[in-house]
């Protein structure tokens, strides 16, 4: 994945302030993004236009064998040549990230991986932090039981939806989140995360959902 320079788009509405993650090279990456996997044709185009109008901004698998570091070096060349401002990867393990850093001397700015309450892994998150790699979580709502009493209870306390609670939970952990939807109302709701925040005990209750599977 890459972070491209922001241009001017006539369809932009008034900019909405969202938290940003500082990346190497002075790049600021918005922490609320829009998932586009499998969005195709007219439906996909309309979904992306709707996301841009709502205020969203920018956005896979590791190549096998020797290509792992070769591809990463090409990414570095693009960045160093001014073609992109920041570069990252997707679905890389910590060991693969370490391999990139060992061979090229530089780790990715971002690793895009699946993340949700059921996938919450404090050790994995800490490993990225130790390496200076930002975590961008995709499929944040996939596999999440939005009818779970914990999520419903917290949502009622803030006057929001359980889905918004899950997305805000990502931000509380410093994780950039990129939900996907083709529904205009849901696209807007998924971006509307700045008018509330979660209490530490609420974050801990959501964290504990992952332990139900162990």
C-alpha positions in Angstrom: 0.0 0.0 0.0 1.1 3.6 -0.6 0.1 7.1 0.7 -0.3 9.4 -2.3 -0.1 13.2 -2.2 -3.5 14.8 -1.6 -5.0 16.7 -4.6 -7.9 18.9 -5.0 -11.2 17.2 -5.6 -14.3 19.3 -6.6 -16.6 16.9 -4.9 -15.0 17.4 -1.5 -17.2 18.7 1.3 -15.9 20.7 4.2 -13.0 18.9 5.7 -13.6 17.0 8.9 -10.8 16.9 11.5 -9.8 13.4 12.3 -6.8 12.1 14.2 -3.7 11.3 12.2 -0.8 8.9 12.6 2.6 10.4 12.1 4.7 8.4 9.6 8.4 8.8 8.6 9.2 11.6 6.3 6.7 14.0 7.9 3.6 12.3 6.5 0.4 12.4 8.4 -2.0 9.5 7.7 -5.7 9.9 8.6 -6.7 7.3 11.1 -10.1 6.7 9.5 -9.9 5.2 6.0 -12.2 3.5 3.6 -12.0 -0.2 2.6 -12.3 -0.9 -1.1 -11.6 -4.6 -1.4 -14.0 -6.2 -4.0 -15.7 -2.9 -4.8 -16.2 -2.9 -8.6 -18.1 -1.2 -11.3 -20.7 1.4 -10.8 -21.5 0.4 -7.3 -17.8 0.6 -6.3 -17.4 4.0 -7.9 -20.4 5.4 -6.2 -19.3 4.0 -2.8 -15.9 5.7 -3.2 -17.4 9.0 -4.3 -19.7 8.8 -1.3 -16.8 8.1 1.0 -14.8 11.1 -0.4 -17.8 13.4 0.0 -18.2 12.2 3.6 -14.6 13.2 4.3 -12.5 10.0 3.9 -8.9 10.4 2.6 -6.2 7.6 0.8 -5.8 3.7 0.4 -1.3 -7.6 -0.5 -0.1 -10.2 0.5 3.7 -10.6 0.9 5.4 -11.9 -2.2 7.1 -15.3 -1.8 10.7 -16.1 -1.5 13.4 -13.6 -2.7 10.7 -11.3 -4.1 9.8 -10.2 -0.5 12.7 -7.8 -0.2 13.0 -7.1 -3.9 9.5 -5.7 -4.1 10.1 -3.7 -0.9 13.2 -2.1 -2.4 11.1 -1.1 -5.4 8.7 0.6 -3.0 11.7 2.4 -1.4 12.8 3.6 -4.8 9.4 5.0 -5.6 9.4 6.9 -2.3 13.0 8.1 -2.7 12.1 9.3 -6.2 9.2 11.4 -5.0 6.5 9.3 -6.6 4.9 8.6 -3.2 5.2 10.1 0.2 5.1 7.1 2.5 5.0 3.3 1.9 3.7 0.3 3.8 2.7 -3.3 3.4 -0.3 -5.5 4.1 -0.6 -8.9 5.8 3.0 -9.1 6.8 4.2 -10.9 9.9 6.6 -9.3 12.4 9.2 -11.7 11.2 8.7 -10.6 7.6 8.9 -6.9 8.7 12.2 -7.7 10.5 13.5 -9.3 7.3 12.8 -6.2 5.3 14.5 -4.0 7.8 17.5 -6.3 8.0 18.0 -6.4 4.2 17.1 -2.8 3.3 17.7 -1.0 6.5 14.1 0.3 6.6 10.9 -1.1 8.0 7.5 -0.2 6.5 5.7 2.8 7.8 2.4 0.9 8.0 1.2 -2.7 8.1 -2.4 -3.3 7.0 -3.7 -6.4 8.8 -7.2 -7.7 9.8 -8.2 -6.3 13.2 -11.4 -6.5 15.2 -12.4 -7.1 18.9 -12.2 -10.8 18.4 -8.7 -10.5 16.8 -7.3 -8.2 19.5 -3.7 -9.2 20.2 -1.9 -6.9 22.6 1.5 -8.6 21.9 1.2 -8.2 18.2 0.2 -4.6 18.6 3.1 -4.0 20.9 5.5 -5.7 18.4 4.5 -3.2 15.7 4.9 -0.2 18.1 8.4 -1.4 19.1 9.3 -1.4 15.4 7.8 2.0 14.7 5.2 0.4 12.3 1.7 1.8 12.4 -1.1 -0.7 12.4 -4.0 -0.2 9.9 -6.9 -2.6 10.6 -9.1 -3.9 7.9 -12.3 -5.9 8.2 -13.0 -4.3 11.6 -16.6 -5.4 11.6 -16.3 -8.7 9.9 -17.0 -11.5 12.3 -18.0 -9.1 15.1 -21.3 -9.8 16.8 -22.8 -6.3 16.8 -25.6 -7.7 19.0 -23.1 -8.5 21.8 -24.5 -7.1 25.1 -21.2 -5.4 25.8 -21.2 -3.5 22.5 -24.9 -2.7 22.7 -24.5 -1.4 26.3 -21.6 0.9 25.4 -23.3 2.1 22.3 -26.4 3.1 24.3 -24.3 5.0 26.8 -22.9 7.2 24.0 -26.0 7.4 21.8 -24.2 5.7 18.9 -24.3 2.3 17.1 -22.4 -0.8 18.1 -20.5 -0.6 14.8 -19.4 3.0 15.7 -18.2 1.7 19.1 -16.1 -0.9 17.4 -14.5 1.6 15.0 -13.9 4.1 17.8 -12.3 1.3 19.9 -9.7 1.0 17.1 -8.8 4.7 17.4 -8.5 4.4 21.2 -5.8 1.8 20.6 -4.1 4.0 18.0 -5.1 1.7 15.2 -6.1 3.3 11.8 -9.3 1.7 10.7 -10.7 1.2 7.2 -14.3 -0.1 7.2 -16.0 -0.9 3.9 -19.6 -0.3 2.9 -21.6 0.5 -0.2 -24.5 1.9 1.9 -24.4 5.8 2.0 -25.8 6.0 5.5 -23.3 3.5 6.9 -20.4 5.1 5.1 -21.3 8.4 6.8 -21.8 6.7 10.2 -18.5 4.9 10.0 -16.8 8.2 9.6 -18.7 9.9 12.4 -16.4 8.8 15.2 -15.1 12.1 16.6 -18.1 13.2 18.7 -17.5 10.6 21.4 -14.7 8.7 23.0 -14.6 5.5 25.1 -13.8 5.3 28.8 -10.8 3.1 29.7 -13.1 0.5 31.3 -15.2 0.4 28.1 -12.0 -0.2 26.1 -11.0 -3.0 28.5 -14.4 -4.6 28.2 -14.2 -4.7 24.4 -10.6 -6.0 24.6 -11.9 -8.9 26.7 -14.1 -10.1 23.8 -11.0 -11.7 22.2 -10.5 -13.9 25.3 -13.8 -15.5 24.8 -12.3 -17.6 22.0 -9.4 -18.9 24.1 
